[in-house]
Amino acid sequence: MNNVPILLQALRGAAKTPPPIWLMRQAGRYLPEYMAERQKFPDFMEFCFNSDVVTKVTLQPIERFDFDAAIIFSDILTIPHFLGQTVKFEKGHGPILAKVDWTDFLKNSEQKDLSNDYQPLFQSITDVKNALPSDKALIGFAGSPWTIGTYMIGGGKSKGFSEIVKFAETQSQTFKGILDLLTDQVIKLLLGQIKAGCDVVQIFDSWAAAVPVQQREEWLWSPLRKIYKAIKTVYPETPIIYYGKGISLDYPALIPDLPGVCFGLDQSVDVKWANSAIQKFAPVQGNLDPEKLVMGDFQKDVQNILENLSVGPFVFNLGHGILPETPIPHVHQLIELVKGWKS
C-alpha cells in the first residue's frame, strides 16, 4: 500500500494515523497566487476553461501546503453553462443564470454531448495528474442534480428555497425533466473526469437541506443512487465522496444502498454521533468550522474531531469551503496539528 495515496487508503476503509487532509475550496480566493491568476480573466467561465491556468491553480495549494490531495479547479455551474443557460458571475453577487423556456431548453438539451466542451477541463486533469507526486490523489467533482437545479430554476444562489420547492411541486413533470437531465450530465462529467485521471470524485450537495423530508427520496437519493451505480459499473475501484450540507441525519439510512461511499460532514455534526452512527459502516470526511479557521481558535475543535474520528476510516476537512478571508498561517497551523496527531 506504500505507493497508494493515503487519501485512497482511507477512502477504501483504512484507519490512518495521522489521517489524510485536504480542504474544500483549497484552490481559491484566500491565496494571493490564485488571485494573481484570476485577475487576468474578467470572465470566470473563461478562467475555468483555460487548461493551463486551471492546472496551475489546482497545484498551488499542494505546492504551498503539501495537502494529501488536489481537487481540480472548476465550478458546479459548468453543466448549465454548456447546456445553453447563460451563466455570469458578478462581483459581490455571485452567479446569475439567464431565464429559460423550460420546454425548449429540455428539448434542446436531450442527449446533448458536452464532451468536446469539457476537453480543456479533462486536459487540465491529465496535466495535474502527471505533475502530482505519486503519494497525492486527485479529486474531481460535480454538483448534485438538486443543487445545480436550484441555481438553474432560481436564476442564481437562492436566499430562500420556497420558490424552488414550489416550482418542483407545481411543475413536477418539468422539474423531473430537469433532474433527469442533470443526473445524466453529472454521470457523464464524473466519468469523463475519472477517465482523464481523477482518483476520487466528490458530489457537492450544498443545498440538500432545503428539500422537504418527504421529497428527499425522489429529489436527492434516487438521483444519487443512479450516479453511484453508473460510476461503480465503469470504475468500481474509484471512491466517491458525498457531501450533503445539513442532512447528515439521513446518512445512516443511505449506507446500505451506497457501499463504500465516504460521507462528508458539515460543521454542525456531532462527531461522537458520527463515529457510532456512520463511521462504523462507512468512511467519513470533515468537519472543522471554516469560521474557526479564520479566527484561529480551532485547536480544541481539531483535537475533538481527531479523537472521535481518526479511530476509523477518516479524511480531515472543513465542514464547508475555506473562506476567502482565511489567514494563510492558520492553514499551516491546521496542517501541523493534523499531521502531528498521534492517537
C-alpha positions as CSV (number, residue, x, y, z in Angstrom):
1,M,0.0,0.0,0.0
2,N,3.1,2.3,0.2
3,N,2.5,3.6,-3.3
4,V,-1.2,4.2,-2.8
5,P,-2.0,7.8,-1.8
6,I,-3.1,8.0,1.9
7,L,-6.4,9.6,0.8
8,L,-7.3,6.5,-1.2
9,Q,-6.3,4.2,1.6
10,A,-8.6,6.0,4.0
11,L,-11.5,6.1,1.4
12,R,-11.1,2.3,0.9
13,G,-11.6,1.7,4.6
14,A,-8.2,2.0,6.3
15,A,-7.9,4.0,9.5
16,K,-4.7,6.1,9.1
17,T,-2.8,8.0,11.8
18,P,-2.5,10.8,11.1
19,P,-5.4,10.9,8.7
20,P,-5.2,12.5,5.2
21,I,-6.1,16.2,4.9
22,W,-7.4,18.4,2.1
23,L,-9.8,21.3,2.3
24,M,-12.8,22.2,0.2
25,R,-12.1,25.2,-2.0
26,Q,-8.4,24.9,-1.1
27,A,-7.6,26.4,-4.5
28,G,-9.1,29.9,-4.4
29,R,-9.5,33.4,-3.1
30,Y,-7.6,33.2,0.1
31,L,-4.3,32.6,-1.9
32,P,-2.5,35.6,-3.4
33,E,-1.1,33.4,-6.1
34,Y,-4.6,32.4,-7.1
35,M,-5.8,36.0,-7.2
36,A,-2.9,36.9,-9.4
37,E,-4.1,34.4,-12.0
38,R,-7.8,35.2,-11.5
39,Q,-7.4,38.9,-12.2
40,K,-6.1,38.0,-15.7
41,F,-9.6,36.7,-16.7
42,P,-12.6,39.1,-16.4
43,D,-14.9,36.2,-17.4
44,F,-15.0,33.4,-14.7
45,M,-16.1,30.7,-17.1
46,E,-13.2,31.6,-19.4
47,F,-10.9,31.2,-16.4
48,C,-12.4,27.8,-15.7
49,F,-11.7,26.5,-19.2
50,N,-8.2,27.6,-19.7
51,S,-6.4,24.3,-19.2
52,D,-3.0,25.9,-18.4
53,V,-4.3,28.2,-15.7
54,V,-6.6,25.5,-14.2
55,T,-3.6,23.2,-13.9
56,K,-1.6,26.0,-12.2
57,V,-4.2,27.0,-9.6
58,T,-5.1,23.4,-8.8
59,L,-1.4,22.7,-7.9
60,Q,-0.9,26.0,-6.0
61,P,-2.2,24.7,-2.6
62,I,-0.2,21.4,-3.0
63,E,2.9,23.4,-3.5
64,R,2.2,25.8,-0.6
65,F,0.7,23.4,2.0
66,D,1.6,19.8,0.9
67,F,-2.1,18.6,1.2
68,D,-2.7,14.9,0.6
69,A,-4.9,15.6,-2.4
70,A,-5.5,18.2,-5.1
71,I,-9.1,18.9,-6.2
72,I,-9.4,20.1,-9.8
73,F,-10.4,23.7,-10.1
74,S,-13.8,24.1,-11.8
75,D,-17.4,25.1,-10.9
76,I,-20.6,23.2,-10.5
77,L,-22.4,25.5,-12.9
78,T,-20.3,24.5,-16.0
79,I,-23.1,22.0,-16.8
80,P,-25.9,24.6,-17.2
81,H,-23.4,26.9,-18.9
82,F,-22.7,24.3,-21.6
83,L,-26.3,23.2,-21.9
84,G,-27.1,26.7,-23.1
85,Q,-28.2,28.6,-20.0
86,T,-26.0,31.7,-19.8
87,V,-24.1,31.9,-16.5
88,K,-22.5,35.1,-15.5
89,F,-20.5,35.9,-12.3
90,E,-20.9,39.4,-10.9
91,K,-18.6,40.7,-8.2
92,G,-20.4,40.8,-4.9
93,H,-23.4,39.0,-6.3
94,G,-22.2,35.5,-7.4
95,P,-23.6,33.6,-10.3
96,I,-26.5,34.9,-12.3
97,L,-28.3,32.4,-14.7
98,A,-30.5,33.6,-17.5
99,K,-34.2,32.7,-17.5
100,V,-35.1,29.9,-20.0
101,D,-38.1,28.4,-21.6
102,W,-38.0,25.0,-19.9
103,T,-39.9,23.2,-22.6
104,D,-37.5,24.4,-25.3
105,F,-34.5,24.0,-23.0
106,L,-35.2,20.4,-22.1
107,K,-36.0,19.5,-25.7
108,N,-32.7,21.1,-27.0
109,S,-30.7,19.5,-24.1
110,E,-31.9,16.0,-24.6
111,Q,-29.0,13.6,-25.2
112,K,-26.6,16.6,-25.6
113,D,-23.0,15.6,-25.6
114,L,-20.8,18.0,-23.8
115,S,-17.6,16.0,-24.0
116,N,-15.9,18.4,-26.5
117,D,-16.8,21.4,-24.3
118,Y,-15.1,19.7,-21.4
119,Q,-11.9,18.9,-23.2
120,P,-10.0,21.8,-21.6
121,L,-11.0,20.5,-18.1
122,F,-10.1,16.9,-19.0
123,Q,-6.7,18.2,-20.3
124,S,-6.1,20.0,-17.0
125,I,-6.9,16.8,-15.1
126,T,-4.4,14.8,-17.1
127,D,-1.8,17.6,-16.7
128,V,-2.3,17.9,-12.9
129,K,-2.2,14.1,-12.5
130,N,1.1,14.0,-14.4
131,A,2.5,16.8,-12.2
132,L,1.4,15.4,-8.8
133,P,3.7,13.4,-6.7
134,S,2.7,9.7,-6.6
135,D,1.6,10.0,-3.0
136,K,-1.0,12.7,-3.8
137,A,-4.5,11.9,-5.0
138,L,-6.5,14.0,-7.5
139,I,-10.2,14.7,-6.8
140,G,-12.8,15.5,-9.4
141,F,-16.3,16.8,-8.6
142,A,-19.7,17.8,-9.7
143,G,-22.7,19.4,-8.0
144,S,-25.7,17.2,-7.2
145,P,-28.7,17.4,-9.6
146,W,-30.8,19.1,-6.9
147,T,-28.1,21.7,-6.0
148,I,-27.4,22.6,-9.7
149,G,-31.1,22.7,-10.3
150,T,-31.7,25.3,-7.6
151,Y,-29.4,27.7,-9.4
152,M,-30.9,27.0,-12.8
153,I,-34.5,27.4,-11.6
154,G,-33.8,30.3,-9.2
155,G,-31.5,32.2,-11.6
156,G,-28.7,32.2,-9.0
157,K,-28.0,31.4,-5.4
158,S,-31.3,31.3,-3.5
159,K,-31.7,33.2,-0.3
160,G,-34.7,31.0,0.5
161,F,-35.8,27.9,-1.4
162,S,-39.6,28.2,-1.1
163,E,-39.9,29.3,-4.8
164,I,-37.7,26.3,-5.9
165,V,-39.8,23.9,-3.9
166,K,-43.0,25.4,-5.2
167,F,-41.7,25.1,-8.8
168,A,-40.8,21.5,-8.2
169,E,-44.2,20.6,-6.7
170,T,-46.4,22.6,-9.1
171,Q,-44.4,21.9,-12.3
172,S,-43.5,18.4,-11.3
173,Q,-43.0,17.0,-14.8
174,T,-40.8,19.8,-15.9
175,F,-38.8,19.5,-12.6
176,K,-38.4,15.8,-13.1
177,G,-37.1,16.5,-16.6
178,I,-34.5,18.9,-15.2
179,L,-33.4,16.4,-12.5
180,D,-33.2,13.6,-15.1
181,L,-31.2,15.8,-17.4
182,L,-28.8,16.9,-14.7
183,T,-28.4,13.3,-13.4
184,D,-27.4,12.2,-16.8
185,Q,-24.9,15.1,-17.3
186,V,-23.4,14.7,-13.8
187,I,-22.7,11.0,-14.6
188,K,-21.1,11.9,-17.9
189,L,-19.0,14.6,-16.4
190,L,-17.7,12.4,-13.5
191,L,-17.0,9.5,-15.8
192,G,-15.0,11.9,-18.0
193,Q,-13.1,13.2,-15.1
194,I,-12.1,9.7,-13.9
195,K,-11.1,8.7,-17.4
196,A,-8.9,11.8,-17.6
197,G,-7.1,10.9,-14.4
198,C,-9.1,11.7,-11.2
199,D,-8.6,9.1,-8.4
200,V,-11.7,10.2,-6.5
201,V,-14.9,12.1,-7.2
202,Q,-16.9,14.2,-4.8
203,I,-20.6,15.2,-5.2
204,F,-21.4,18.6,-3.7
205,D,-25.0,18.8,-2.4
206,S,-24.7,22.2,-0.7
207,W,-28.4,22.9,-0.6
208,A,-29.7,19.4,0.2
209,A,-31.3,20.6,3.5
210,A,-33.8,22.8,1.5
211,V,-35.5,19.6,0.3
212,P,-38.6,18.7,2.3
213,V,-38.1,15.4,4.1
214,Q,-41.0,13.8,2.2
215,Q,-39.4,14.7,-1.2
216,R,-35.8,13.6,-0.4
217,E,-36.1,10.1,-1.8
218,E,-37.3,11.5,-5.2
219,W,-35.2,14.7,-5.4
220,L,-32.0,13.6,-3.7
221,W,-31.5,9.9,-3.1
222,S,-32.8,8.4,-6.3
223,P,-30.5,10.6,-8.5
224,L,-27.6,9.9,-6.1
225,R,-28.1,6.1,-6.4
226,K,-28.2,6.4,-10.2
227,I,-24.9,8.4,-10.2
228,Y,-23.3,5.9,-7.8
229,K,-24.4,2.9,-9.8
230,A,-23.2,4.4,-13.1
231,I,-19.8,5.2,-11.8
232,K,-19.3,1.9,-10.0
233,T,-20.4,0.0,-13.1
234,V,-17.5,1.5,-15.1
235,Y,-15.0,2.3,-12.3
236,P,-15.7,0.0,-9.4
237,E,-12.5,0.9,-7.6
238,T,-12.9,4.7,-7.7
239,P,-14.0,6.1,-4.3
240,I,-17.0,8.5,-4.2
241,I,-17.5,11.2,-1.6
242,Y,-20.9,12.7,-1.0
243,Y,-21.1,16.0,0.8
244,G,-24.7,16.9,1.8
245,K,-24.9,20.1,3.9
246,G,-27.4,19.9,6.7
247,I,-28.7,16.4,6.1
248,S,-26.2,14.2,8.0
249,L,-29.0,12.6,10.0
250,D,-30.2,11.0,6.7
251,Y,-26.8,9.3,6.1
252,P,-27.3,6.1,8.1
253,A,-30.3,5.1,6.0
254,L,-28.3,5.6,2.8
255,I,-25.3,3.4,3.7
256,P,-26.7,0.0,2.6
257,D,-27.5,1.4,-0.9
258,L,-24.2,3.1,-1.3
259,P,-21.5,0.7,-0.1
260,G,-18.1,2.4,0.2
261,V,-19.3,6.0,-0.1
262,C,-17.5,8.4,2.1
263,F,-19.9,10.8,3.8
264,G,-18.9,14.4,4.1
265,L,-20.0,16.1,7.4
266,D,-20.7,19.7,7.8
267,Q,-19.6,21.6,10.9
268,S,-22.9,21.2,12.7
269,V,-22.5,17.4,13.0
270,D,-21.7,15.9,16.4
271,V,-18.5,13.8,15.8
272,K,-19.3,11.4,18.6
273,W,-22.6,10.6,16.9
274,A,-21.0,10.4,13.5
275,N,-18.5,7.8,14.8
276,S,-21.2,5.5,16.1
277,A,-23.9,6.1,13.5
278,I,-21.9,6.4,10.3
279,Q,-18.2,5.7,10.7
280,K,-18.7,2.1,11.9
281,F,-20.1,1.4,8.4
282,A,-18.5,3.9,6.1
283,P,-15.6,6.4,5.8
284,V,-16.4,10.0,6.9
285,Q,-14.9,13.4,6.0
286,G,-15.0,16.7,7.9
287,N,-15.7,18.8,9.7
288,L,-13.9,21.8,11.2
289,D,-15.9,25.1,11.1
290,P,-14.4,27.3,8.4
291,E,-15.1,30.3,10.6
292,K,-12.9,28.8,13.4
293,L,-10.1,28.5,10.8
294,V,-10.5,32.2,10.1
295,M,-10.5,33.2,13.8
296,G,-7.6,30.9,14.7
297,D,-9.3,29.4,17.7
298,F,-9.5,25.9,16.4
299,Q,-7.1,23.7,18.4
300,K,-9.7,22.1,20.7
301,D,-12.1,21.6,17.8
302,V,-9.4,19.8,15.8
303,Q,-8.5,17.6,18.8
304,N,-12.1,16.7,19.4
305,I,-12.6,15.8,15.7
306,L,-9.4,13.7,15.7
307,E,-10.1,11.9,19.0
308,N,-13.5,10.8,17.8
309,L,-13.0,10.2,14.0
310,S,-9.4,9.1,13.5
311,V,-10.2,5.7,15.0
312,G,-11.8,4.7,11.7
313,P,-11.6,5.5,8.0
314,F,-11.4,9.3,8.0
315,V,-10.4,12.3,5.9
316,F,-9.8,15.6,7.7
317,N,-11.5,18.5,6.0
318,L,-13.6,21.5,6.8
319,G,-17.4,21.5,7.3
320,H,-17.7,23.7,4.2
321,G,-15.4,25.5,1.8
322,I,-12.5,27.6,3.1
323,L,-13.4,31.3,3.4
324,P,-11.6,34.0,1.4
325,E,-10.6,35.9,4.5
326,T,-8.7,32.9,6.0
327,P,-5.2,33.8,7.1
328,I,-2.6,31.6,5.4
329,P,-0.7,31.0,8.7
330,H,-3.8,29.4,10.2
331,V,-3.9,26.8,7.4
332,H,-0.3,26.0,8.1
333,Q,-1.2,25.6,11.8
334,L,-4.1,23.3,11.0
335,I,-1.9,21.1,8.9
336,E,0.7,20.9,11.6
337,L,-1.9,19.9,14.1
338,V,-3.4,17.1,11.9
339,K,-0.1,15.8,10.6
340,G,1.3,15.7,14.1
341,W,-1.6,13.8,15.5
342,K,-0.8,10.6,17.4
343,S,-3.8,8.6,18.6
